[in-house]
Amino acid sequence: MDRPIRVLVAKPGLDGHDRGAKVIARALRDAGMEVIYTGLRQTPEQIVQAAIQEDVDVVAMSILSGAHNHLFPKVVNLLREEGVDDVLIIGGGVIPDEDIPKLKEAGIEEIFTPGTSTKEVVEFIKNNLKR
Amino acid sequence: MDLGERLLNGDRRACARLITMLENNDNEAIDILRDLYKYSGNAYVIGVTGAPGSGKSTLTDKIVKEFRKKGKKIGILAIDPTSPFTGGAILGDRIRMNDLTLDKNVFIRSMGTRGALGGMSRATWGAVKVLDIFGMDYIFIETVGVGQSEIDIVKIADTVLMVMVPNLGDDIQAIKAGIMEIADVFAINKSDLEGADRTKLEIEMNLDLSEDKEYRPPVVKVSARQNKGIDDLIDKLMEHRRYLEDTGKIIERRKKNIKLEIMKLIEEELMSLIMDKAFRENLIEDLANDVIAKETDPYTAKERLIDLIKE
């Protein structure tokens, strides 16, 4: 069935910079996706509830504050607790290379670091949807 | 347990999934609504409409917080425009309602218009039923930012709240046809700004000329961001509800809207039948070529497509 992909773009944590998240949101929009943008300073609980109510295919999170090791896996775990297992979870932001394997192990399927083209993100989403 | 039962049992994921299915034209969702329709009709629907940036989301957030203090369960459908070029959308109304996200008695859903032009999406009608059956006491529908003629909200809401802001045009705007005619309650938001009194006066003068002497839409000055005037506004919304219920006009209004909904469903079905025929075997392409070549005209081309349906 031809239907738009729904993506939640969220900024967990306390950093107040959402330029990157907005650029991604806009790129996904232009790729024909429905982007639900929740704004700054979201708790993992808020992200999970929004993902459930919006029934999204993808949760895309951006963090620049360094709290990714804590917040990204927390979102994955809360989603699992709610029984949500058909959502693709990706992350982006200023994330050191050495942290990436651990995050992937925790269930973040891909991490996009500075310099990633928006096209790469779009392609990754299209190729890795879970439903 | 199937989706319908899960919805009746208050499962939020079932509620969300059913709305998705309706948005995607999934007939299974329609069948579920057919079965559960008898459980609908308990929710009161408030439409919130107004120009882009007038503060519909922020105002809805403030109103809903007051309703929550009274223990009411609330559904919110927030509609934003879909790109006619890519089909994509930025749905950003939740940003103003983040405090409500964790409240288990509030369900917020963002929807893209997906080609609909009346300020709502085609699936809004179904989504209201889902939230109603889910057990919501009130359902707020926030339209896209509207201009002068997107009035579909009146075809679904029990009460229409029109959100205005000061200084958007002169008194001629207030007497124009269309959007100004559908309000049951006017809110002048951002009324801390200069010009709010003048805007109120212009709307009041326009209302003075109305033929309807039985109910006059009140005009309330508010500031959503400063949380001012919200109680007064809620009183006015409730007064309209009481007016409809006491006079029995609520039945009249809902019946009128059900007729419109049935007609709309027929229209959609006929349209999809025609489109199906037109695009299958490239018929529309051939007809367009014939019209360009002056071998036929658009009127005759239409008849040929219609004749196919009749067969």
Interface residues (C-beta under 8 A of the other chain):
Chain A: M1 R3 P4 R6 A25 R26 L28 R29 D30 A31 G32 M33 E34 V35 I36 Y37 T38 G39 Q42 E45 Q46 Q49 A50 I52 Q53 E54 D55 E82 G83 V84
Chain B: R12 R13 C15 A16 R17 I19 T20 E23 N24 N25 D26 T82 S83 T86 G87 G88 A89 I90 L91 G92 R94 I95 N98 T101 L102 F107 I108 R109 S110 G112 R114
